[in-house]
Amino acid sequence: MKILDHIKFMFGIDTAEAEAPDTAAPFRERFAAFRSLLDHNNAALAAMADLGEKLTGEYLFDRRYAESKTLEVAEHVGAMIVDLNIICHNRYRLLLDRHAEITQGIARIVGRKDIRFDERLVIPLTELTRESADHVGGKMANLGELNTKAGIPVPEGFAITAAAFHRFLAHNDLSQKISALLDAVQISDLASLEAASTEIQDMIRAAELPESLAREISDAYRSLEESVGRPVRVSVRSSALQEDGEFSFAGQYSTILNVAGTDIALRYKDVVASLFNQRALFYWKTKGFQEFDMAMPVGVLRMIEAKAGGVMYSRDPNNPKSDAVLISAVHGLGLSVVDGTVSPETHLFSRATGTYTTVQSSAGQQTASVCLPEGGIATRPLTPEESGKSCISAAQIAQLAGFADRLEKHYDCPQDIEWAIGTDDTIVLLQSRPLHILAREPKKAVPTRIPGYEIKLSRGVIACKGIGFGPVHFVRLDEDLQTFPDGGVLVAKHTSTKFVTVMDRASAIITDVGATTGHMASLAREYQVPTILDTETATSTLKPGEFVTVDAVNCNVYAGTVEELREFANPKADPFKSTQLFRSLEKAVKLIAPLNLIDPAAPEFSPESCRTLHDITRFSHEMAVRELFNIEHISADDVGSQKLVAAIPTDIWVLDLGGAIEGAPKHLNIEHVRCVPFLALFKGLTSMRWPEAKQFDVSGFMGAIAHTATTSEEQLRRAAEKSFAILTDEYMTFAIRLGYHLSTIEAFAGESINDNYIRFFFKGGGAAIDRRLRRVRLIAEILKHMDFNVKTTDDVV
């Protein structure tokens, strides 16, 4: 083509026949996908933010939340990939494979484990080991381990399995009813929690046992009688699947003592019902469990008519570095130790010396719990032979300590052990579970006394070390727990496992009576609540509402706030953060939230480099914005547009993809336009002073002619095209062509500030290369001054 022909073409003198215009439908489809992608992007990021908020530890959540919220993120990200491939004509289908790999990894972490239960409904204790925990619960599995592996005496008995529990619920169609009741309850609303608990327990007690289960329980009891050689009464004990493992569930469920064989089936339902008592619901909800995580196997053991019983710790929780075994004991059944209604005698046995020290005598015990001949238990006064005298001998203390040491070595961790001494002086162990010990050590010694402050109490035993401040709140009735204030100091006559429902809000606990080896003491350590027990006079000395400082290091309670102790009041580490569920969600979020794709210009900004769902959202959003409209391959004639009548020195053709133009005007002017970013740009265009036409410049004209001589026909044809704008109410792509120059502005201005963006593209010019490069440098500097990220390549900005 000759130079003259080039000039004619540039000024529109070309006579070639134009192609028929395409419809705007493909652009509308792509823009609809873009809008959908933005919506899913926002929803995915909001869900990620919610997950991050939960991992601060300030909020409780359960497994249902972890499953549903991670699935929500995955579904939104998957929808973004579908939308991106609509916009980009399926160029990024590889993202679907990356998405599948990541979401499968998340599901493996937070999804429910498929446990295949032993289908047997009843299993003898002699067949159980710790590996049986998924079928019979930790308590019975550990008891079987003691018997079969550790060679330590335990009562004879059998376990009613998790499979039996599920068959019982299914037989009575209870699972969905229970879930519906619990789904409607807020864990912080103790009154509604109590109401749901009562309704669920009533349903369970009213349900019937499947005939097959009732028959197998009866057969197992007859076998127990035969093995013992006489009719026996039994204890019916909880052994929930999560109990006595990572979580103690100390005292949360029922144990029913001295039960006749004919009443086992009835008492079985009572124990199953206790899975849903108020304090248990609160406990396992705050530990992140859902009702489908829970099952209640039940242990049935020969009843030991104990002359003495109690609890021992293979390590002293208040001094775990010592070698001492802590042993608490009472006359009669040991249940008064675990429920905290009696102050037991307490001994520390040194492994190193083989001797023991009595740290608390039996003088405080006035009554004993005993088995009744007709069944059940009762409390009786101590006999003259018992009163004021130790209930266990030095030899028995040494034997108990030996068992504790063996079990700690067997399980490779400190143990919390219940024991009993029968009327024949034989020691049997009733339970062994991991002992929870606070690993936190004080940075420096807490002063023994702070001068200038009144000491209200200065005696007792420490169940959990720490410093607490707050108003005294008496708990005499269950209703008092419902009004417990945040940061309150709980004061009560006896310990109770019901206190667990406020332990996340209590700054300290003080009781008149109680033992460091009781169930509530275990819970206080688990929730890290400074606790002093056995003060004798707390309820008569302290006044409701008065502020106190509880020094559960030196066993002092001060009137008022002792500021000098505040530095020693370590903030409570949230026990929920140590749960398997919390750690699982933390692990899953590492496949969701981290952002590795930072720089879109980097070579690794690719589908292959996406390692998290956040990476996929970043890549998809960037590619959608970049490739929504490939401006270089679109012209105003292609898209069936309408000319805008405007007082600027260029014709603009407008394509409305939805919401950009009001009505159907015959002649389109700016008053009809509703596109937010275009109106803002147009305001700038019309507020500037456009230059007048210049006189003929021979050097400039010849420079353009020289450039034109080396320009392809396609480039020249593009230079002669019209300017156009593709608009919606919130989106704009504006391509303005002035001679050889192509400038493109793309912008989105929606309700979410995180979605809003503006991009500018400049290409071309009719001058020589040095003049074009100077022009590019000037434009780049101006844009940088306006805080744009700028990249230049030759004469392209």
C-alpha angles and dihedrals in degrees: 000000000000123000091252090053089052090053092049090050092049092055095047100261091128111123098198114134113256120236119247110266120251121233122258093240096102091052092049090051092050093046091048087054089049092053090047090050091053091050092050090044091055092046092049092049091047090052090048089052090051090052090050090050091053090052091059085079094235094109134053121228137170136218092270089060092048092050097043098042095048089047089050091056092047093050094050092048090049090053089051090057091052091050092047091054090052089053094043100037096250096304092136104049089127087076088070090063092048090048092051093050093049096045092048088054091051092048091052089055103044102021123103116270114242101235116189105212122214099256093219112109096207129028126185116241090239090067096052130100133163088274087067092069094106089057106035104018130253097282097057093036090055091046089053089049090053090052102041104029109021097040094226120143117257132164118274116252150112140252127239101216139230088251088059090051092053092045090051092052093044092048089058099035091238105139098077092041091053093047092050092053094047095045089061094054128091109215091222092056100084094180094056089041089056092048093051090045093053093049093049094047091049090053091051095048090049093050123098126238115242108256092240092055094047089050094050092049090051092048092049092052091051089052089051091053090050093050092049092042097229142052109287139192117225143206115235107211136185117245103173117185095249095038123111094008128084086338122044100208081198111196094345097119135048130270115186116200135207097014123173117236091245091058099051095098092051093047090046088065091048090055092045089050090054089067084077103042115129099256092045091050090051092047099050093039091053088049089056100253126141126208091258088059091058131079130162117224110179131216122218112197135174107265114248110213092213125205087190135008144163149128133288133193119210086217132031105248091211093050107022093164091066120088093232127128112215114218126186120187142176136183111263126004115003095229092099088063095053095042092047098232094125131044102233131209108261132204134185112211116200115218090199098055102023089230133112139219122213107224096175128020129218092250092109095060113095102160139034133211113233141173118261119223092233093049136273126060136274140188120245133177116263115262119242088255091056103037114104093357129111114260095211132048129232089254092053091048089053092047092050091049089051091054090049092052092048092050094048089054092043094052094031092229138074114283137217106211134187117204142174137197113217128216087266090059092248116144116224128178118229101185143359125190138156114287113230110222125181108239093197115113123196114256090227138359117287110234111255094226132009110214120227097037129099114243110218097182131014106169138070139080125285116237096174125013122230147092123268136181129194151093120306114252118186119216112198099138133032088249089064089068091061091063096042110138126227108264093015125150108235113220122185143155096239135015118257134184087224087077087077089084091070102030091102088061102035119102091196144347128222127179137178093224133025148104132245088228094056126110094252091052089055090051092048090055090046091053091037096234114159103243135186118185136185095031089146094208109042095112093049097041103043124065126219112261098013116130116242139174114226114207101192090176099064095022096245131137114199129198111246129356116320102206091188089069096050093090089060094052100099112201110254113259105229107251088207088069090064094055122110090238093055092047090047092053090047089054093046093049088058085068091048116036113033113100114216099161101078108146117051089198094057118105090235092060091107142111090259090060096053106115099163138034088250089058089054092050090049093048094044093048093048094047092046092052092044098046105029089108122012094211097192090066099045127081133182090247090055097060106045096244136174125239117247114222104220140149097247128105097252136062114246121199116201130208114194113210092180137318097010099104125045115224123338105290119190090213113033117218133166093268088069094054119099100173107125100208094041092052090052091050093044090053088058093046093053096042094060125081110246115216120252120244110282127230116260109287109201095193094048092044092050090048089055090046090051091049090047091054090064096041122103123241090246091056091047092050090052090050089059095051126109127256115252142184126209107202147179126171090275105019134068136181108181118183112187119188120194109175108300093348121101117190121177128189119189121183142165122197112179137148094275111072090204090064096050118104144150128210128187128198127185127183139166139003136193097243133091118285096261092054092046091052092049089051091050092050091051093050091046093052092049092050093048089052086056091053097255120148101239133199124179129192117180105307095345125100 
